[in-house]
């Protein structure tokens, strides 16, 4: 590996990263599928081989986080164990197994004049990823950018600095083994917040797209200040609606999983809506199951009658991303009111209906304009890996270009290739 360079300022550091990324991207865009896959599989091997070093780095981050009094839900995002490191490695291997999107033909047709037109996938260019807490994003983002022919500049949060650096070293080892430029995946070597502002400015036109992954304040800042396109979502204010046509043998374990499997992920259900028209035995078992599982329930008047442990929901509990073992519960008058509630309070991230009525399910699918809509499945499936994408950089909730899990295909754009036999236009 190259020796680290010395710089006088954060600006010098970031400009150097940008210039190197731009040069590396031109090479990565033309790299063979075999070379990219070798880099990914080698990085996965290195992650498993360097588990002790990664644990040691993660321990430093966790100790500092605890000293700052960081909330338990954020410590969960930050913590690495053998299972999570293995999952990160598997994610890279799954990305390697995905079809290479670069230069694939999305559509083609022939015009009456004999011109053959094809729409072909091409890399976006240099992608800047700004993220908090989760060190696994280092591998996911780096791997996805590499497979899609893009260069990546990764700016992890200060709270995961050591963990991200240890994981990044594994990615670099993969690039070296495949004889690809190390600058194809770069990690910002400073925790100085000035680096974020410089990335949002585009690093002298060296960054083509910014992808933020973190809390509301980070994403809000990126969307407000960025001078380059942004793939982002502000919050995962997700709903699970239990319809009068639901099967309670499905609904109860589904709701528990949707809320409690991992409360700190953006796919966690934050609000449970229950149909007033459902049998009276629907609401109480759901509420008691959540309480017995250790979840704090904040509900409306009907929900409070189910159990004395239920707290009264404040107005701002609806439309709130708790990211903790807390859920807001509300009874609604059928699917129409459920949809109205989601439209008012949701963030167009992920919403679910639990029902055995196909007509109601279709109504929910058509009218709920979220990036991910589920029928009889936990909102915790809002994940690129679960979609068969290998991994994801994040869940985009905007309407331009990428929506939903951002995987290798979403990190490409396209160009038109027109082949003729000498045609001229009259």
Residue pairs with C-beta under 8 A, 6 or more apart in sequence:
1 172
1 176
1 182
2 182
4 189
5 16
7 13
7 16
10 190
10 192
10 194
10 195
10 198
11 194
11 198
13 188
13 189
13 190
13 195
14 188
14 195
14 198
14 199
14 203
15 198
15 203
15 204
15 206
17 153
17 183
17 186
17 188
17 203
18 126
18 153
18 203
18 204
18 206
18 207
19 206
20 181
20 183
20 186
21 126
21 151
21 152
21 153
21 183
21 184
21 186
21 206
21 207
22 125
22 126
22 151
22 206
23 181
23 183
24 151
24 181
24 182
24 183
24 184
25 123
25 125
25 126
25 149
25 150
25 151
25 184
27 180
27 181
27 184
28 36
28 123
28 146
28 149
28 150
28 151
28 180
28 181
28 184
29 102
29 122
29 123
29 149
29 150
30 149
31 149
31 180
33 100
35 178
35 179
35 180
36 96
36 100
36 146
36 147
36 149
36 178
36 180
37 96
37 147
38 174
38 177
38 178
39 146
39 171
39 174
39 175
39 177
39 178
39 180
40 92
40 93
40 95
40 96
40 143
40 146
40 147
40 174
41 92
41 93
41 96
41 174
42 173
42 174
42 177
42 178
43 92
43 139
43 142
43 143
43 170
43 171
43 173
43 174
44 89
44 90
44 92
44 93
44 96
44 174
45 89
46 169
46 170
46 173
46 174
47 54
47 85
47 88
47 89
47 92
47 139
47 167
47 170
48 85
48 86
48 89
50 166
50 169
50 170
51 82
51 85
53 166
54 80
54 85
54 163
54 166
54 167
55 80
56 166
57 162
57 163
57 165
57 166
58 78
58 79
58 80
58 135
58 162
58 163
58 166
60 162
61 78
61 135
61 159
61 160
61 161
61 162
61 163
62 75
62 78
62 79
64 159
65 74
65 75
65 78
65 159
66 75
70 78
70 159
71 324
72 324
73 263
73 264
73 323
73 324
74 133
74 159
74 264
74 323
76 262
76 263
76 264
77 133
77 134
77 264
78 133
78 134
78 135
78 159
78 160
78 163
80 135
80 136
80 163
84 136
87 136
88 136
88 139
88 140
88 167
91 136
91 139
91 140
91 143
91 385
91 390
91 391
92 139
92 143
92 390
92 391
94 385
94 390
94 391
95 143
95 144
95 147
95 390
95 391
95 408
96 147
96 390
97 390
98 147
98 389
98 390
98 407
98 408
100 147
101 121
101 147
101 148
101 149
101 408
101 409
101 411
101 412
102 121
102 122
102 123
102 148
102 149
102 412
103 120
103 121
103 122
104 120
104 121
105 118
105 119
105 120
105 121
106 119
106 120
106 121
106 414
107 118
107 119
108 116
108 117
108 118
108 119
109 116
109 117
110 116
110 117
111 117
113 423
114 420
114 421
114 423
115 418
115 419
115 420
115 423
116 418
116 419
116 420
117 416
117 417
117 418
118 416
118 417
118 418
118 419
119 414
119 415
119 416
119 417
120 414
120 415
120 416
120 417
121 409
121 412
121 413
121 414
122 149
122 412
122 413
122 414
122 415
123 148
123 149
123 150
123 411
123 412
123 413
124 148
124 150
124 208
124 209
124 411
124 412
124 413
125 150
125 151
125 208
125 209
126 150
126 151
126 152
126 153
126 206
126 207
126 208
126 209
127 141
127 145
127 150
127 151
127 152
127 153
127 207
127 208
127 209
127 210
127 211
127 411
128 152
128 153
128 155
128 199
128 203
128 207
128 209
128 210
128 211
128 228
129 137
129 141
129 145
129 152
129 153
129 154
129 155
129 210
129 211
129 212
129 213
129 393
130 155
130 196
130 199
130 210
130 211
130 212
130 213
130 214
130 218
130 222
131 137
131 141
131 154
131 155
131 156
131 157
131 212
131 213
131 214
132 156
132 157
132 159
132 160
132 213
132 214
132 215
132 218
133 157
133 159
133 160
133 214
134 160
134 213
135 156
135 160
135 163
135 164
135 167
136 167
137 154
137 156
137 213
137 393
138 154
138 156
138 163
138 164
138 167
138 168
138 171
138 187
139 167
139 170
139 171
139 391
140 391
140 392
140 393
141 152
141 154
141 211
141 213
141 393
142 152
142 154
142 168
142 171
142 185
143 171
143 390
143 391
144 390
144 391
144 392
144 393
144 406
144 407
144 408
144 411
145 151
145 152
145 184
145 185
145 411
146 152
146 175
146 180
146 184
146 185
147 390
147 408
148 408
148 409
148 411
148 412
149 412
150 411
151 183
151 184
151 185
151 186
152 184
152 185
152 186
153 186
153 188
153 199
153 203
153 207
154 164
154 168
154 185
154 186
154 187
154 188
155 187
155 188
155 195
155 196
155 199
156 163
156 164
156 187
156 188
157 214
158 191
161 191
164 187
165 187
168 185
168 187
171 185
172 182
172 185
175 181
175 182
175 184
175 185
176 182
188 195
188 199
196 221
197 225
199 207
199 210
200 210
200 221
200 222
200 225
200 226
200 227
200 228
201 227
202 227
202 228
207 228
208 228
208 229
209 228
209 229
209 230
209 231
210 222
210 226
210 228
210 229
210 230
210 231
211 230
211 231
211 232
211 393
211 394
211 406
212 218
212 219
212 222
212 223
212 230
212 232
212 394
213 393
213 394
216 234
216 235
216 321
219 232
219 233
219 234
220 234
222 230
222 232
223 230
223 232
223 234
229 400
229 401
230 398
231 393
231 394
231 396
231 398
231 401
231 402
231 406
231 410
232 394
232 396
232 397
232 398
233 266
233 347
233 348
233 349
233 371
233 394
233 395
233 396
233 397
233 398
234 347
234 397
235 266
235 321
235 347
235 349
236 265
236 266
236 267
236 268
236 270
236 321
236 347
236 349
236 350
236 382
236 395
237 270
237 271
237 319
237 320
237 321
237 345
237 346
237 347
237 349
238 258
238 267
238 268
238 269
238 270
238 271
238 346
238 347
238 349
238 350
238 351
238 352
238 379
238 382
239 269
239 270
239 271
239 272
239 273
239 338
239 341
239 342
239 345
239 346
239 351
239 352
240 254
240 255
240 258
240 259
240 269
240 271
240 272
240 273
240 351
240 352
240 353
240 354
240 379
241 273
241 274
241 275
241 332
241 335
241 338
241 342
241 351
241 352
241 353
241 354
241 364
242 251
242 255
242 272
242 273
242 274
242 275
242 278
242 282
242 286
242 354
242 355
243 275
243 278
243 334
243 335
243 338
243 353
243 354
243 355
243 357
243 360
244 275
244 277
244 278
244 279
244 282
244 334
244 355
245 355
245 356
245 357
245 360
246 275
246 278
246 282
246 354
246 355
246 356
247 354
247 356
248 281
248 282
248 285
250 354
250 376
251 282
251 286
251 354
252 285
252 286
252 289
254 352
254 354
254 376
254 377
254 378
255 269
255 272
255 286
255 289
255 290
255 354
256 289
256 290
256 293
257 378
257 380
258 268
258 269
258 352
258 378
258 379
258 380
259 268
259 269
259 270
259 272
259 290
259 295
259 325
259 327
260 290
260 293
260 294
260 295
260 325
261 268
261 378
261 380
262 268
262 380
263 322
263 323
263 324
263 325
264 323
264 324
265 380
265 383
266 349
266 350
266 382
266 394
266 395
267 349
267 350
267 379
267 380
267 381
267 382
267 383
267 395
268 323
268 379
268 380
269 327
269 352
269 378
269 379
270 320
270 321
270 322
270 327
270 328
271 318
271 319
271 327
271 328
271 329
271 330
271 341
271 345
272 286
272 290
272 327
272 328
272 329
272 330
273 329
273 330
273 331
273 332
273 338
273 341
273 342
274 282
274 283
274 286
274 303
274 329
274 330
274 331
274 332
275 282
275 331
275 332
275 333
275 334
275 335
275 338
276 302
276 331
276 332
276 333
276 334
277 333
277 334
283 302
283 303
283 306
283 331
284 306
284 307
286 329
287 297
287 299
287 303
287 306
287 307
287 310
287 329
288 306
288 307
290 297
290 327
290 329
291 297
291 307
291 309
291 310
294 325
295 325
295 326
295 327
296 311
296 325
296 326
296 327
297 303
297 307
297 309
297 310
297 311
297 327
297 329
298 310
298 311
298 312
298 313
298 314
298 317
298 326
298 327
298 328
298 329
299 306
299 310
299 311
299 312
299 313
299 328
299 329
299 330
300 313
300 329
300 330
300 331
302 331
303 310
303 313
303 329
303 330
303 331
304 310
304 311
304 312
310 329
313 328
313 329
313 330
317 328
318 328
318 330
318 341
318 345
319 344
319 345
319 346
320 328
321 347
322 328
330 341
332 338
332 341
335 353
335 360
335 363
335 364
338 353
338 364
339 363
339 364
339 367
339 368
342 351
342 368
342 370
343 368
343 369
346 370
347 397
348 369
348 370
348 371
348 397
349 370
349 371
349 372
349 382
349 395
349 397
350 370
350 371
350 372
350 373
350 374
350 379
350 382
350 395
351 368
351 370
351 372
351 373
351 374
351 379
352 373
352 374
352 375
352 376
352 377
352 378
352 379
353 360
353 361
353 364
353 373
353 374
353 375
353 376
354 376
355 361
355 364
355 375
355 376
361 375
361 376
364 373
364 375
365 373
365 375
370 397
371 395
371 396
371 397
371 403
371 404
372 379
372 382
372 395
372 404
372 405
374 381
381 387
382 395
382 405
383 392
383 405
384 390
384 391
384 392
384 393
384 405
384 406
384 407
385 391
385 392
387 404
387 405
387 407
389 405
389 407
389 408
390 407
390 408
391 407
392 405
392 406
392 407
393 406
393 407
393 411
394 405
394 406
395 404
395 405
395 406
396 402
396 403
396 404
396 406
396 410
397 403
401 410
401 413
402 410
402 411
